[in-house]
């Protein structure tokens, strides 16, 4: 009997080792992506929407911690909370009450700020239809082997998301934008997370392959905020993102947690709303998708086995380098300012104030002196 | 009464004329002003392109050296044969490979060249005689007794576009020419698979059009590793010196790039533009802590931790690129004095000879140990000159892999000449050009067809004249590229395919094609009703009144008649 159990355990051990070996080799081929991108968007402005900016910045921090570099993150913040006049602690954005965690820091790279965050710019970033003068940091330069994480937060409704309190993006437009991305093979797999009221309506209309979506609340439910901070005076985070972040804090670049755990984040008891997810368009089984496939940036590496034998000596670079002397333009040309002639001012038609003043004078005149004079004018 | 009638008639006339103006002038005006401008697109040609029938033609010349053909066989030579191979990839894509094989005997000068002692020298002297055009091949059939090739080697693949094929033993006895050709055909096909396009390469290049189920693991790794076809690439060489207090590192990067890298890039000029820059980073550490291995008395980085090295470094690299081209980063890391020497170990815990690794679609990192250059009593900082030939040998190999030069093992019995000083053999360049041309054509056709589909589906997108012009020029270039591929002119085909892809990308990504005009029907009603309803209601009511009055009058007239 002892022999039998011994053999049994030996077999188990061998199977386990084989599994590990295959797992290591299999990692290269299981996900099919070589780089990661993240598009993090906060769509609401005004001081009382502090929590949306804090949401987005917390996700930004986690994503950076897990390895995605700034050059691969497009961060869009619709309003500036850190330097807002109403911020009692300027240059900070806190995400935990009692000001425990400052998510703003000094190495935040915001690509689209303030009024640049519009539906048009968001769709342009996704589809790649940016004017040629747009710098690299404002572009989503993904290819067919990129996994993209898209995180949206703000105020939303059934089928739309509000941008800047003045316009909205509908779920049909979003689905069309993703379809255009698929047509141009701009992503390998895409994870879409939305933390707004009735967020599940935003992913109802998706129809492109390889999309996985998570939302903080179902249609008809509101997503609630988490904690107010009495010193700052506003709510600091939303519930779903708060528990999402708690979950992400346990993830490190080498962890093997998969998506099924992410779906369990923030159950109804904690979140009050019911988070939803959609995986029917995703080709792989969510249980085999690692969190770091989207939130981190684990590179595939291969050992370089071959080298080339180079025997030619180095040619000296011909010609001396032209050392160009650079100099600054005079920063404050005092002499020019002092001796400036007064500029010819162009004539402008009278301003609104002047017009109003003259209208008032005319009316008073005609009131005093009778309407019969008015007939002569008109 | 007459006055009243007059007034009534005037009212009716007014209502009728207003209705007439609204219908005749107003409705067309509203239609024209709310219409979106859509320039004409060659939709028929685009739909034709959706069904891609590619024919790739390769010219092969088979030259018989003395001793391989008998005099009777020689009389029937020179001979030309054409072979077609059809492959259907999916319902929209079909491939045909055409091999035009010309058989002839060797000239006297070629015989002299083949009398050289070694295969490499023979290859060189054969090349001086004639240069094969892009995309073609020359196979020299040498007798079995020839001493050019070693014993176990049957085929030698040179650095240009020539191969030496040793004829088999069974052909020693005189046979007919047909039997000789039948014997040679599979072997020449094997040579073609290595030196010219192969079905796996071409289907991999079509991956944009056709999502094939992944084949073996090697092909997946190959397709993930190389960058996609792009009009330009940016290459950055970085020297990471984490310990400037101990090591003062000098590298002659300009000379090294000029001598070693630039020839390769000049050779690849038909494919893409390259721009190179370099930088030195101080106090840049690797993100992982190497472990000390006392058995080898060196620090080691094992293969699992290599994946985590790149991210912390990448944040510090910066980018000089002003364009949207892909960036290749090559990093040279000189370990600090306390962690020298540093070796990279592979899965089997063996030391890697090159001490370098690369990441698909990103670049490569090499660790250069300098502790051997100075003794323990050296005065810090030590001046170190890096051996650029060794470093560039590794970077050149990585560059080849990242640009898509396949390095699969040749079949048994094949001997491939080592890389020339440019780092790229001519036939490797041809292979790259074949796959890039097919990739460009496939990508451009999918772009154009999906653009046409998109513009068709969404009726509200404005199509400006410049977009229509780009689309037309893309369609024309595509047709030309496919025609040149059929004819076998690889250089022209690549050029046209590049123009096609540039035009199609410019058309697809034009900023004016943004569709922000999604109006659900209820919103359309909400906009038009407040504008038109107040105007239309009185007109409609007065028209109804006119009609009812006319009917009443007719009834009265009828009554009067009766």
Interface residues (C-beta under 8 A of the other chain):
Chain A: X24 X28 X29 X32 X34 X35 X67 X68 X69 X70 X71 X119 X120 X123 X124 X127 X128 X129 X130 X131 X136 X139 X141 X143 X144 X145 X170 X172 X173 X176 X180 X183 X184 X185 X253 X254 X297 X298 X299 X300 X301 X302 X303 X304 X305 X306 X307 X308 X309 X310 X311 X312 X313 X314 X315 X316 X317
Chain B: X207 X208 X214 X217 X220 X221 X224 X225 X228 X252 X254 X255 X256 X258 X259 X260 X303 X304 X306 X307 X308 X310 X311 X314 X315 X319 X321 X322 X324 X326 X344 X346 X347 X352 X353 X354 X356 X357 X358 X359 X360 X361 X362 X364 X366 X388 X389 X390 X392 X393 X394 X396 X397 X398 X400 X401 X407 X418 X419 X421 X423 X446 X447 X450 X454 X458 X508 X509 X510 X511 X513 X514 X515 X516 X518 X520
